[in-house]
Amino acid sequence: MNSKYLPGILAMAAVVVASNILVQVLFGNWLTWGAFTYPLAFLITDIMNRVYGVQAARRVVFAGFVVGVVCSLIGTQIMGAYGPLVTMRIALASGLAFLTAQLLDVAIFDRLRDRGWWQAPVLSSVIGSSVDTALFFSVAFSASLAFLEPGNDVSWAGEVVPVLGGGPLAPLWVSLAIADWGVKLAIAVAALIPFRIITRKIMAQMV
């Protein structure tokens, strides 16, 4: 492994571990604290892609995926008030969403890398984040996919409530997904500042 990639791999691992811990801590009615740390994974991937290229970005993604799998396996062995902190269905949804969305982010960024400096990170992160949210919440909580883990009761997520407390009626998990998606989009835009600063600093050092 190229030692130049190590900071990116360590940063990705830190984000994945932190998000797996903070997802257990609620923030308001629709979010957890993990919703604010997880989108940083897209920032890390995009920085690696801009500075070192698509292959380096993919290596960081796969390293993050492995760390995520380990965290999920550990979580399945820790019992909380309502059972394991991580069910197999949650683990499947998390791993599938992370790997699919991150690799999509890498591919889109690579296709757009020669456009304006902000276009590749914004568009790749927005699209990747949207896919991530859709995959995770539907696989983890949709009633139509209950066969993935029949013994896991997620009926609470299917409770019909007004979307975000004031919209049309929909399963609770839809509100959770919309709130999560909104945070991801906001961070994708805000992350342009550190993306610009960090990439320029690293690339200046490489000259």
mmCIF file of the C-alpha atoms, coordinates in Angstrom:
data_MODEL
# 
_entry.id   MODEL 
# 
loop_
_atom_site.group_PDB 
_atom_site.id 
_atom_site.type_symbol 
_atom_site.label_atom_id 
_atom_site.label_alt_id 
_atom_site.label_comp_id 
_atom_site.label_asym_id 
_atom_site.label_entity_id 
_atom_site.label_seq_id 
_atom_site.pdbx_PDB_ins_code 
_atom_site.Cartn_x 
_atom_site.Cartn_y 
_atom_site.Cartn_z 
_atom_site.occupancy 
_atom_site.B_iso_or_equiv 
_atom_site.pdbx_formal_charge 
_atom_site.auth_seq_id 
_atom_site.auth_comp_id 
_atom_site.auth_asym_id 
_atom_site.auth_atom_id 
_atom_site.pdbx_PDB_model_num 
ATOM 1   C CA . MET A 1 1   ? 0.000   0.000   0.000   1.00 0.00 ? 1   MET A CA 1 
ATOM 2   C CA . ASN A 1 2   ? 1.310   3.463   -0.924  1.00 0.00 ? 2   ASN A CA 1 
ATOM 3   C CA . SER A 1 3   ? 2.071   5.326   2.307   1.00 0.00 ? 3   SER A CA 1 
ATOM 4   C CA . LYS A 1 4   ? 0.658   8.511   0.750   1.00 0.00 ? 4   LYS A CA 1 
ATOM 5   C CA . TYR A 1 5   ? -2.791  6.962   1.006   1.00 0.00 ? 5   TYR A CA 1 
ATOM 6   C CA . LEU A 1 6   ? -2.497  6.215   4.729   1.00 0.00 ? 6   LEU A CA 1 
ATOM 7   C CA . PRO A 1 7   ? -3.892  9.545   5.995   1.00 0.00 ? 7   PRO A CA 1 
ATOM 8   C CA . GLY A 1 8   ? -6.961  9.089   3.806   1.00 0.00 ? 8   GLY A CA 1 
ATOM 9   C CA . ILE A 1 9   ? -7.455  5.521   4.962   1.00 0.00 ? 9   ILE A CA 1 
ATOM 10  C CA . LEU A 1 10  ? -7.084  6.497   8.625   1.00 0.00 ? 10  LEU A CA 1 
ATOM 11  C CA . ALA A 1 11  ? -9.470  9.426   8.181   1.00 0.00 ? 11  ALA A CA 1 
ATOM 12  C CA . MET A 1 12  ? -12.051 7.178   6.513   1.00 0.00 ? 12  MET A CA 1 
ATOM 13  C CA . ALA A 1 13  ? -11.681 4.570   9.254   1.00 0.00 ? 13  ALA A CA 1 
ATOM 14  C CA . ALA A 1 14  ? -12.165 7.265   11.915  1.00 0.00 ? 14  ALA A CA 1 
ATOM 15  C CA . VAL A 1 15  ? -15.334 8.550   10.215  1.00 0.00 ? 15  VAL A CA 1 
ATOM 16  C CA . VAL A 1 16  ? -16.783 5.048   9.868   1.00 0.00 ? 16  VAL A CA 1 
ATOM 17  C CA . VAL A 1 17  ? -16.044 4.126   13.497  1.00 0.00 ? 17  VAL A CA 1 
ATOM 18  C CA . ALA A 1 18  ? -17.351 7.438   14.825  1.00 0.00 ? 18  ALA A CA 1 
ATOM 19  C CA . SER A 1 19  ? -20.524 7.168   12.738  1.00 0.00 ? 19  SER A CA 1 
ATOM 20  C CA . ASN A 1 20  ? -21.192 3.621   13.931  1.00 0.00 ? 20  ASN A CA 1 
ATOM 21  C CA . ILE A 1 21  ? -20.958 4.843   17.523  1.00 0.00 ? 21  ILE A CA 1 
ATOM 22  C CA . LEU A 1 22  ? -22.850 8.115   17.115  1.00 0.00 ? 22  LEU A CA 1 
ATOM 23  C CA . VAL A 1 23  ? -25.716 6.508   15.201  1.00 0.00 ? 23  VAL A CA 1 
ATOM 24  C CA . GLN A 1 24  ? -26.781 5.150   18.585  1.00 0.00 ? 24  GLN A CA 1 
ATOM 25  C CA . VAL A 1 25  ? -27.260 8.694   19.956  1.00 0.00 ? 25  VAL A CA 1 
ATOM 26  C CA . LEU A 1 26  ? -30.447 10.529  18.975  1.00 0.00 ? 26  LEU A CA 1 
ATOM 27  C CA . PHE A 1 27  ? -30.493 14.136  17.765  1.00 0.00 ? 27  PHE A CA 1 
ATOM 28  C CA . GLY A 1 28  ? -34.026 15.487  17.814  1.00 0.00 ? 28  GLY A CA 1 
ATOM 29  C CA . ASN A 1 29  ? -36.920 13.440  16.460  1.00 0.00 ? 29  ASN A CA 1 
ATOM 30  C CA . TRP A 1 30  ? -35.544 12.386  13.075  1.00 0.00 ? 30  TRP A CA 1 
ATOM 31  C CA . LEU A 1 31  ? -31.762 12.193  13.276  1.00 0.00 ? 31  LEU A CA 1 
ATOM 32  C CA . THR A 1 32  ? -28.836 10.724  15.148  1.00 0.00 ? 32  THR A CA 1 
ATOM 33  C CA . TRP A 1 33  ? -25.450 12.339  15.670  1.00 0.00 ? 33  TRP A CA 1 
ATOM 34  C CA . GLY A 1 34  ? -24.063 9.852   13.162  1.00 0.00 ? 34  GLY A CA 1 
ATOM 35  C CA . ALA A 1 35  ? -25.918 11.719  10.416  1.00 0.00 ? 35  ALA A CA 1 
ATOM 36  C CA . PHE A 1 36  ? -23.466 14.601  10.872  1.00 0.00 ? 36  PHE A CA 1 
ATOM 37  C CA . THR A 1 37  ? -20.249 12.563  10.761  1.00 0.00 ? 37  THR A CA 1 
ATOM 38  C CA . TYR A 1 38  ? -21.018 10.007  8.060   1.00 0.00 ? 38  TYR A CA 1 
ATOM 39  C CA . PRO A 1 39  ? -21.196 12.501  5.120   1.00 0.00 ? 39  PRO A CA 1 
ATOM 40  C CA . LEU A 1 40  ? -17.542 13.334  5.779   1.00 0.00 ? 40  LEU A CA 1 
ATOM 41  C CA . ALA A 1 41  ? -16.771 9.995   4.110   1.00 0.00 ? 41  ALA A CA 1 
ATOM 42  C CA . PHE A 1 42  ? -17.674 11.599  0.776   1.00 0.00 ? 42  PHE A CA 1 
ATOM 43  C CA . LEU A 1 43  ? -15.334 14.515  1.498   1.00 0.00 ? 43  LEU A CA 1 
ATOM 44  C CA . ILE A 1 44  ? -12.455 12.129  2.188   1.00 0.00 ? 44  ILE A CA 1 
ATOM 45  C CA . THR A 1 45  ? -13.150 10.114  -0.952  1.00 0.00 ? 45  THR A CA 1 
ATOM 46  C CA . ASP A 1 46  ? -13.293 13.252  -3.086  1.00 0.00 ? 46  ASP A CA 1 
ATOM 47  C CA . ILE A 1 47  ? -10.048 14.649  -1.672  1.00 0.00 ? 47  ILE A CA 1 
ATOM 48  C CA . MET A 1 48  ? -8.248  11.387  -2.406  1.00 0.00 ? 48  MET A CA 1 
ATOM 49  C CA . ASN A 1 49  ? -9.748  11.316  -5.888  1.00 0.00 ? 49  ASN A CA 1 
ATOM 50  C CA . ARG A 1 50  ? -8.671  14.886  -6.688  1.00 0.00 ? 50  ARG A CA 1 
ATOM 51  C CA . VAL A 1 51  ? -5.155  14.527  -5.299  1.00 0.00 ? 51  VAL A CA 1 
ATOM 52  C CA . TYR A 1 52  ? -4.176  10.921  -6.037  1.00 0.00 ? 52  TYR A CA 1 
ATOM 53  C CA . GLY A 1 53  ? -6.697  9.692   -8.589  1.00 0.00 ? 53  GLY A CA 1 
ATOM 54  C CA . VAL A 1 54  ? -9.490  7.189   -8.923  1.00 0.00 ? 54  VAL A CA 1 
ATOM 55  C CA . GLN A 1 55  ? -7.555  4.096   -7.827  1.00 0.00 ? 55  GLN A CA 1 
ATOM 56  C CA . ALA A 1 56  ? -6.456  5.737   -4.591  1.00 0.00 ? 56  ALA A CA 1 
ATOM 57  C CA . ALA A 1 57  ? -10.032 6.804   -3.872  1.00 0.00 ? 57  ALA A CA 1 
ATOM 58  C CA . ARG A 1 58  ? -11.267 3.247   -4.417  1.00 0.00 ? 58  ARG A CA 1 
ATOM 59  C CA . ARG A 1 59  ? -8.653  1.887   -2.021  1.00 0.00 ? 59  ARG A CA 1 
ATOM 60  C CA . VAL A 1 60  ? -9.845  4.272   0.665   1.00 0.00 ? 60  VAL A CA 1 
ATOM 61  C CA . VAL A 1 61  ? -13.453 3.240   0.015   1.00 0.00 ? 61  VAL A CA 1 
ATOM 62  C CA . PHE A 1 62  ? -12.661 -0.457  0.333   1.00 0.00 ? 62  PHE A CA 1 
ATOM 63  C CA . ALA A 1 63  ? -10.700 0.205   3.535   1.00 0.00 ? 63  ALA A CA 1 
ATOM 64  C CA . GLY A 1 64  ? -13.718 2.044   4.945   1.00 0.00 ? 64  GLY A CA 1 
ATOM 65  C CA . PHE A 1 65  ? -15.979 -0.823  3.905   1.00 0.00 ? 65  PHE A CA 1 
ATOM 66  C CA . VAL A 1 66  ? -13.829 -3.347  5.760   1.00 0.00 ? 66  VAL A CA 1 
ATOM 67  C CA . VAL A 1 67  ? -13.839 -1.166  8.885   1.00 0.00 ? 67  VAL A CA 1 
ATOM 68  C CA . GLY A 1 68  ? -17.606 -0.841  8.591   1.00 0.00 ? 68  GLY A CA 1 
ATOM 69  C CA . VAL A 1 69  ? -18.049 -4.604  8.356   1.00 0.00 ? 69  VAL A CA 1 
ATOM 70  C CA . VAL A 1 70  ? -15.931 -5.078  11.481  1.00 0.00 ? 70  VAL A CA 1 
ATOM 71  C CA . CYS A 1 71  ? -17.966 -2.437  13.339  1.00 0.00 ? 71  CYS A CA 1 
ATOM 72  C CA . SER A 1 72  ? -21.212 -4.111  12.284  1.00 0.00 ? 72  SER A CA 1 
ATOM 73  C CA . LEU A 1 73  ? -19.997 -7.530  13.424  1.00 0.00 ? 73  LEU A CA 1 
ATOM 74  C CA . ILE A 1 74  ? -19.022 -6.088  16.786  1.00 0.00 ? 74  ILE A CA 1 
ATOM 75  C CA . GLY A 1 75  ? -22.385 -4.336  17.037  1.00 0.00 ? 75  GLY A CA 1 
ATOM 76  C CA . THR A 1 76  ? -24.285 -7.595  16.484  1.00 0.00 ? 76  THR A CA 1 
ATOM 77  C CA . GLN A 1 77  ? -22.623 -8.942  19.632  1.00 0.00 ? 77  GLN A CA 1 
ATOM 78  C CA . ILE A 1 78  ? -23.500 -5.985  21.878  1.00 0.00 ? 78  ILE A CA 1 
ATOM 79  C CA . MET A 1 79  ? -26.954 -6.169  23.440  1.00 0.00 ? 79  MET A CA 1 
ATOM 80  C CA . GLY A 1 80  ? -28.937 -3.000  23.978  1.00 0.00 ? 80  GLY A CA 1 
ATOM 81  C CA . ALA A 1 81  ? -32.331 -2.384  25.545  1.00 0.00 ? 81  ALA A CA 1 
ATOM 82  C CA . TYR A 1 82  ? -34.159 -3.783  22.504  1.00 0.00 ? 82  TYR A CA 1 
ATOM 83  C CA . GLY A 1 83  ? -31.719 -6.451  21.334  1.00 0.00 ? 83  GLY A CA 1 
ATOM 84  C CA . PRO A 1 84  ? -28.418 -6.286  19.425  1.00 0.00 ? 84  PRO A CA 1 
ATOM 85  C CA . LEU A 1 85  ? -27.210 -2.768  18.667  1.00 0.00 ? 85  LEU A CA 1 
ATOM 86  C CA . VAL A 1 86  ? -26.775 -3.851  15.038  1.00 0.00 ? 86  VAL A CA 1 
ATOM 87  C CA . THR A 1 87  ? -29.060 -6.404  13.402  1.00 0.00 ? 87  THR A CA 1 
ATOM 88  C CA . MET A 1 88  ? -27.990 -8.374  10.354  1.00 0.00 ? 88  MET A CA 1 
ATOM 89  C CA . ARG A 1 89  ? -30.471 -6.412  8.242   1.00 0.00 ? 89  ARG A CA 1 
ATOM 90  C CA . ILE A 1 90  ? -28.981 -3.115  9.390   1.00 0.00 ? 90  ILE A CA 1 
ATOM 91  C CA . ALA A 1 91  ? -25.487 -4.457  8.726   1.00 0.00 ? 91  ALA A CA 1 
ATOM 92  C CA . LEU A 1 92  ? -26.490 -5.522  5.213   1.00 0.00 ? 92  LEU A CA 1 
ATOM 93  C CA . ALA A 1 93  ? -28.146 -2.179  4.484   1.00 0.00 ? 93  ALA A CA 1 
ATOM 94  C CA . SER A 1 94  ? -25.193 -0.233  5.831   1.00 0.00 ? 94  SER A CA 1 
ATOM 95  C CA . GLY A 1 95  ? -22.559 -2.169  3.908   1.00 0.00 ? 95  GLY A CA 1 
ATOM 96  C CA . LEU A 1 96  ? -24.516 -2.181  0.648   1.00 0.00 ? 96  LEU A CA 1 
ATOM 97  C CA . ALA A 1 97  ? -25.310 1.528   0.848   1.00 0.00 ? 97  ALA A CA 1 
ATOM 98  C CA . PHE A 1 98  ? -21.756 2.533   1.748   1.00 0.00 ? 98  PHE A CA 1 
ATOM 99  C CA . LEU A 1 99  ? -20.010 0.518   -0.946  1.00 0.00 ? 99  LEU A CA 1 
ATOM 100 C CA . THR A 1 100 ? -22.478 1.352   -3.713  1.00 0.00 ? 100 THR A CA 1 
ATOM 101 C CA . ALA A 1 101 ? -22.687 5.065   -2.940  1.00 0.00 ? 101 ALA A CA 1 
ATOM 102 C CA . GLN A 1 102 ? -18.968 5.577   -2.409  1.00 0.00 ? 102 GLN A CA 1 
ATOM 103 C CA . LEU A 1 103 ? -17.954 3.767   -5.594  1.00 0.00 ? 103 LEU A CA 1 
ATOM 104 C CA . LEU A 1 104 ? -20.583 5.737   -7.486  1.00 0.00 ? 104 LEU A CA 1 
ATOM 105 C CA . ASP A 1 105 ? -19.151 8.927   -6.010  1.00 0.00 ? 105 ASP A CA 1 
ATOM 106 C CA . VAL A 1 106 ? -15.682 7.913   -7.176  1.00 0.00 ? 106 VAL A CA 1 
ATOM 107 C CA . ALA A 1 107 ? -16.867 7.151   -10.717 1.00 0.00 ? 107 ALA A CA 1 
ATOM 108 C CA . ILE A 1 108 ? -18.875 10.378  -11.106 1.00 0.00 ? 108 ILE A CA 1 
ATOM 109 C CA . PHE A 1 109 ? -16.060 12.507  -9.689  1.00 0.00 ? 109 PHE A CA 1 
ATOM 110 C CA . ASP A 1 110 ? -13.627 10.933  -12.137 1.00 0.00 ? 110 ASP A CA 1 
ATOM 111 C CA . ARG A 1 111 ? -15.918 11.710  -15.076 1.00 0.00 ? 111 ARG A CA 1 
ATOM 112 C CA . LEU A 1 112 ? -16.259 15.343  -13.976 1.00 0.00 ? 112 LEU A CA 1 
ATOM 113 C CA . ARG A 1 113 ? -12.737 16.026  -12.735 1.00 0.00 ? 113 ARG A CA 1 
ATOM 114 C CA . ASP A 1 114 ? -11.840 18.316  -15.672 1.00 0.00 ? 114 ASP A CA 1 
ATOM 115 C CA . ARG A 1 115 ? -14.804 20.652  -15.137 1.00 0.00 ? 115 ARG A CA 1 
ATOM 116 C CA . GLY A 1 116 ? -14.980 23.540  -12.673 1.00 0.00 ? 116 GLY A CA 1 
ATOM 117 C CA . TRP A 1 117 ? -13.221 22.639  -9.415  1.00 0.00 ? 117 TRP A CA 1 
ATOM 118 C CA . TRP A 1 118 ? -16.485 22.558  -7.450  1.00 0.00 ? 118 TRP A CA 1 
ATOM 119 C CA . GLN A 1 119 ? -18.614 20.548  -9.870  1.00 0.00 ? 119 GLN A CA 1 
ATOM 120 C CA . ALA A 1 120 ? -17.039 17.129  -9.353  1.00 0.00 ? 120 ALA A CA 1 
ATOM 121 C CA . PRO A 1 121 ? -17.192 17.137  -5.522  1.00 0.00 ? 121 PRO A CA 1 
ATOM 122 C CA . VAL A 1 122 ? -20.699 18.620  -5.333  1.00 0.00 ? 122 VAL A CA 1 
ATOM 123 C CA . LEU A 1 123 ? -22.379 16.484  -7.990  1.00 0.00 ? 123 LEU A CA 1 
ATOM 124 C CA . SER A 1 124 ? -20.649 13.239  -7.012  1.00 0.00 ? 124 SER A CA 1 
ATOM 125 C CA . SER A 1 125 ? -21.452 13.770  -3.332  1.00 0.00 ? 125 SER A CA 1 
ATOM 126 C CA . VAL A 1 126 ? -25.067 14.765  -3.949  1.00 0.00 ? 126 VAL A CA 1 
ATOM 127 C CA . ILE A 1 127 ? -25.738 11.773  -6.196  1.00 0.00 ? 127 ILE A CA 1 
ATOM 128 C CA . GLY A 1 128 ? -23.783 9.387   -3.994  1.00 0.00 ? 128 GLY A CA 1 
ATOM 129 C CA . SER A 1 129 ? -25.527 10.651  -0.857  1.00 0.00 ? 129 SER A CA 1 
ATOM 130 C CA . SER A 1 130 ? -28.950 10.271  -2.463  1.00 0.00 ? 130 SER A CA 1 
ATOM 131 C CA . VAL A 1 131 ? -28.236 6.677   -3.449  1.00 0.00 ? 131 VAL A CA 1 
ATOM 132 C CA . ASP A 1 132 ? -26.783 5.976   -0.007  1.00 0.00 ? 132 ASP A CA 1 
ATOM 133 C CA . THR A 1 133 ? -29.894 7.234   1.769   1.00 0.00 ? 133 THR A CA 1 
ATOM 134 C CA . ALA A 1 134 ? -32.325 5.448   -0.557  1.00 0.00 ? 134 ALA A CA 1 
ATOM 135 C CA . LEU A 1 135 ? -30.507 2.117   -0.294  1.00 0.00 ? 135 LEU A CA 1 
ATOM 136 C CA . PHE A 1 136 ? -29.913 2.168   3.442   1.00 0.00 ? 136 PHE A CA 1 
ATOM 137 C CA . PHE A 1 137 ? -33.383 3.138   4.628   1.00 0.00 ? 137 PHE A CA 1 
ATOM 138 C CA . SER A 1 138 ? -35.292 0.992   2.155   1.00 0.00 ? 138 SER A CA 1 
ATOM 139 C CA . VAL A 1 139 ? -33.176 -2.118  2.772   1.00 0.00 ? 139 VAL A CA 1 
ATOM 140 C CA . ALA A 1 140 ? -33.117 -1.570  6.536   1.00 0.00 ? 140 ALA A CA 1 
ATOM 141 C CA . PHE A 1 141 ? -36.755 -0.676  7.156   1.00 0.00 ? 141 PHE A CA 1 
ATOM 142 C CA . SER A 1 142 ? -39.068 -1.211  4.178   1.00 0.00 ? 142 SER A CA 1 
ATOM 143 C CA . ALA A 1 143 ? -41.821 -3.717  4.976   1.00 0.00 ? 143 ALA A CA 1 
ATOM 144 C CA . SER A 1 144 ? -41.474 -5.207  1.495   1.00 0.00 ? 144 SER A CA 1 
ATOM 145 C CA . LEU A 1 145 ? -37.957 -6.387  2.381   1.00 0.00 ? 145 LEU A CA 1 
ATOM 146 C CA . ALA A 1 146 ? -38.848 -7.969  5.725   1.00 0.00 ? 146 ALA A CA 1 
ATOM 147 C CA . PHE A 1 147 ? -37.856 -11.365 4.287   1.00 0.00 ? 147 PHE A CA 1 
ATOM 148 C CA . LEU A 1 148 ? -34.198 -10.327 4.605   1.00 0.00 ? 148 LEU A CA 1 
ATOM 149 C CA . GLU A 1 149 ? -34.394 -10.994 8.343   1.00 0.00 ? 149 GLU A CA 1 
ATOM 150 C CA . PRO A 1 150 ? -37.828 -12.337 9.322   1.00 0.00 ? 150 PRO A CA 1 
ATOM 151 C CA . GLY A 1 151 ? -36.948 -12.467 13.002  1.00 0.00 ? 151 GLY A CA 1 
ATOM 152 C CA . ASN A 1 152 ? -36.112 -8.766  13.138  1.00 0.00 ? 152 ASN A CA 1 
ATOM 153 C CA . ASP A 1 153 ? -39.169 -6.719  14.066  1.00 0.00 ? 153 ASP A CA 1 
ATOM 154 C CA . VAL A 1 154 ? -38.877 -3.259  12.515  1.00 0.00 ? 154 VAL A CA 1 
ATOM 155 C CA . SER A 1 155 ? -42.595 -2.558  12.606  1.00 0.00 ? 155 SER A CA 1 
ATOM 156 C CA . TRP A 1 156 ? -41.866 0.635   14.582  1.00 0.00 ? 156 TRP A CA 1 
ATOM 157 C CA . ALA A 1 157 ? -40.247 2.070   11.442  1.00 0.00 ? 157 ALA A CA 1 
ATOM 158 C CA . GLY A 1 158 ? -43.394 1.346   9.459   1.00 0.00 ? 158 GLY A CA 1 
ATOM 159 C CA . GLU A 1 159 ? -45.669 3.340   11.752  1.00 0.00 ? 159 GLU A CA 1 
ATOM 160 C CA . VAL A 1 160 ? -47.604 5.803   9.589   1.00 0.00 ? 160 VAL A CA 1 
ATOM 161 C CA . VAL A 1 161 ? -46.962 9.393   10.684  1.00 0.00 ? 161 VAL A CA 1 
ATOM 162 C CA . PRO A 1 162 ? -46.951 12.849  9.041   1.00 0.00 ? 162 PRO A CA 1 
ATOM 163 C CA . VAL A 1 163 ? -43.690 13.318  7.125   1.00 0.00 ? 163 VAL A CA 1 
ATOM 164 C CA . LEU A 1 164 ? -41.297 15.259  9.367   1.00 0.00 ? 164 LEU A CA 1 
ATOM 165 C CA . GLY A 1 165 ? -44.219 15.946  11.670  1.00 0.00 ? 165 GLY A CA 1 
ATOM 166 C CA . GLY A 1 166 ? -46.226 18.090  9.291   1.00 0.00 ? 166 GLY A CA 1 
ATOM 167 C CA . GLY A 1 167 ? -46.378 16.559  5.815   1.00 0.00 ? 167 GLY A CA 1 
ATOM 168 C CA . PRO A 1 168 ? -48.459 13.810  4.206   1.00 0.00 ? 168 PRO A CA 1 
ATOM 169 C CA . LEU A 1 169 ? -48.777 10.455  5.941   1.00 0.00 ? 169 LEU A CA 1 
ATOM 170 C CA . ALA A 1 170 ? -45.985 7.969   5.302   1.00 0.00 ? 170 ALA A CA 1 
ATOM 171 C CA . PRO A 1 171 ? -44.047 5.286   7.192   1.00 0.00 ? 171 PRO A CA 1 
ATOM 172 C CA . LEU A 1 172 ? -41.782 6.706   9.890   1.00 0.00 ? 172 LEU A CA 1 
ATOM 173 C CA . TRP A 1 173 ? -38.649 5.546   8.076   1.00 0.00 ? 173 TRP A CA 1 
ATOM 174 C CA . VAL A 1 174 ? -39.464 7.901   5.209   1.00 0.00 ? 174 VAL A CA 1 
ATOM 175 C CA . SER A 1 175 ? -39.173 10.888  7.561   1.00 0.00 ? 175 SER A CA 1 
ATOM 176 C CA . LEU A 1 176 ? -35.914 9.501   8.921   1.00 0.00 ? 176 LEU A CA 1 
ATOM 177 C CA . ALA A 1 177 ? -34.592 9.116   5.375   1.00 0.00 ? 177 ALA A CA 1 
ATOM 178 C CA . ILE A 1 178 ? -35.615 12.629  4.295   1.00 0.00 ? 178 ILE A CA 1 
ATOM 179 C CA . ALA A 1 179 ? -34.005 14.219  7.355   1.00 0.00 ? 179 ALA A CA 1 
ATOM 180 C CA . ASP A 1 180 ? -30.825 12.199  6.840   1.00 0.00 ? 180 ASP A CA 1 
ATOM 181 C CA . TRP A 1 181 ? -30.737 13.130  3.150   1.00 0.00 ? 181 TRP A CA 1 
ATOM 182 C CA . GLY A 1 182 ? -31.149 16.814  3.944   1.00 0.00 ? 182 GLY A CA 1 
ATOM 183 C CA . VAL A 1 183 ? -28.147 16.753  6.269   1.00 0.00 ? 183 VAL A CA 1 
ATOM 184 C CA . LYS A 1 184 ? -26.058 14.961  3.637   1.00 0.00 ? 184 LYS A CA 1 
ATOM 185 C CA . LEU A 1 185 ? -26.920 17.572  0.995   1.00 0.00 ? 185 LEU A CA 1 
ATOM 186 C CA . ALA A 1 186 ? -26.116 20.457  3.332   1.00 0.00 ? 186 ALA A CA 1 
ATOM 187 C CA . ILE A 1 187 ? -22.762 18.949  4.262   1.00 0.00 ? 187 ILE A CA 1 
ATOM 188 C CA . ALA A 1 188 ? -21.963 18.213  0.590   1.00 0.00 ? 188 ALA A CA 1 
ATOM 189 C CA . VAL A 1 189 ? -22.185 21.948  -0.094  1.00 0.00 ? 189 VAL A CA 1 
ATOM 190 C CA . ALA A 1 190 ? -20.445 23.041  3.118   1.00 0.00 ? 190 ALA A CA 1 
ATOM 191 C CA . ALA A 1 191 ? -17.635 20.533  2.469   1.00 0.00 ? 191 ALA A CA 1 
ATOM 192 C CA . LEU A 1 192 ? -16.544 22.537  -0.585  1.00 0.00 ? 192 LEU A CA 1 
ATOM 193 C CA . ILE A 1 193 ? -14.577 24.840  1.710   1.00 0.00 ? 193 ILE A CA 1 
ATOM 194 C CA . PRO A 1 194 ? -12.398 22.174  3.376   1.00 0.00 ? 194 PRO A CA 1 
ATOM 195 C CA . PHE A 1 195 ? -12.183 20.316  0.040   1.00 0.00 ? 195 PHE A CA 1 
ATOM 196 C CA . ARG A 1 196 ? -10.700 23.354  -1.662  1.00 0.00 ? 196 ARG A CA 1 
ATOM 197 C CA . ILE A 1 197 ? -8.321  24.202  1.186   1.00 0.00 ? 197 ILE A CA 1 
ATOM 198 C CA . ILE A 1 198 ? -7.054  20.660  1.774   1.00 0.00 ? 198 ILE A CA 1 
ATOM 199 C CA . THR A 1 199 ? -6.601  19.691  -1.870  1.00 0.00 ? 199 THR A CA 1 
ATOM 200 C CA . ARG A 1 200 ? -4.734  22.908  -2.709  1.00 0.00 ? 200 ARG A CA 1 
ATOM 201 C CA . LYS A 1 201 ? -2.469  22.485  0.299   1.00 0.00 ? 201 LYS A CA 1 
ATOM 202 C CA . ILE A 1 202 ? -1.613  18.846  -0.467  1.00 0.00 ? 202 ILE A CA 1 
ATOM 203 C CA . MET A 1 203 ? -1.092  19.455  -4.176  1.00 0.00 ? 203 MET A CA 1 
ATOM 204 C CA . ALA A 1 204 ? 1.149   22.454  -3.450  1.00 0.00 ? 204 ALA A CA 1 
ATOM 205 C CA . GLN A 1 205 ? 3.327   20.224  -1.280  1.00 0.00 ? 205 GLN A CA 1 
ATOM 206 C CA . MET A 1 206 ? 3.594   17.701  -4.088  1.00 0.00 ? 206 MET A CA 1 
ATOM 207 C CA . VAL A 1 207 ? 5.061   20.210  -6.567  1.00 0.00 ? 207 VAL A CA 1 
# 
